[in-house]
């Protein structure tokens, strides 16, 4: 009977240990699962932080790419000086040679003729070719002439300025409308598209 009692006690002890082992395994599994959840949350948080940092870097790059109050001065072999100024400028994303300008003013000075004043809302300046494109609310003032248009292209190398789209030339008591106007920057001679021009006299 003593042996039988001892055997029962041993069996109970073994069963208890098995239960303890199973319980420990369950606890370990739960702890492991919780760790995975925590790690996943940390990973998501880390990815979010990385994304936020990347967006912040991109925003900083955009800000750093914007320059205020720029001025470029170029000249040709004849000694003519072309100055372009802008309140804001940034590098064009498609062409690194081009600067996109906003609130633009420019002037062209020659030795023998009066200077030409130019203004527009926007412009693109190619510092490699030194060509410029002015657009939106373009105005050119020269002597007693005031020319307004939607677009103005200037080629310093060819000494030509071409204004086009909704061109209006005011001179004295007359107003002339045309699709295109061309100015020789050396002689300041102006050629108006004679086919499309309409002349209005003001008394």
C-alpha positions, 0 to 999 in steps of 0.5 A: 500500500505504501508503494501504491501511495508513493506511486500515486504521489509520483504520478501526481507530481509528473502531471503537475510538472507537465501542466507547469511546462504546458503553462510555461510554453503558453506564456512563452508563446504569448510573450513571443506573440506580443514581442512580434506585435510590438516589433511590428508597431515599432517597424510601422512607427519607424517607417512613418518616421522615415517617411516624415523625415523624407518628406521634411527633407524634400520640403527643405530641398524645395525651400533651398532650391528657391532663391530670392532677389537674383540678378544676372548681367550678360553682354554681347560683343558689341558691348550691349548689356542685358540685365535681368532681375527677379524677386524669386528664382528656382532651378527648372526640374527638367533642365538645370541650365534654366532658372524659372523666375517670378516678378521679373524686371529687365533692361537692355542698354546699348552704347548708341540707343536708349535702354529698353525696359522689360517687365513680366510676371514670369520668365525663364532664363537659360544661363548657358545660352543666355536666352530668355523667355518672358511671359504673362503681363509682359511690358516693353518700354522704349523711348515713347513706345509701350509694347504689351504682349503675352510672350517675349523671347530674347536671343542675345546671341542673335540680337533679336527680341520677339513678342507674340500673342495679343501684341499691343503697341502704343506710340504717341496717339496711336495704338496698333494690335498684332500677333507678332512683333520683332525688334532688332536689339542693335538698331532698335528697329521694330518689325510688325506682322503687317498681315495681322496688324490693326492700327487705331488712331486716337485723337 
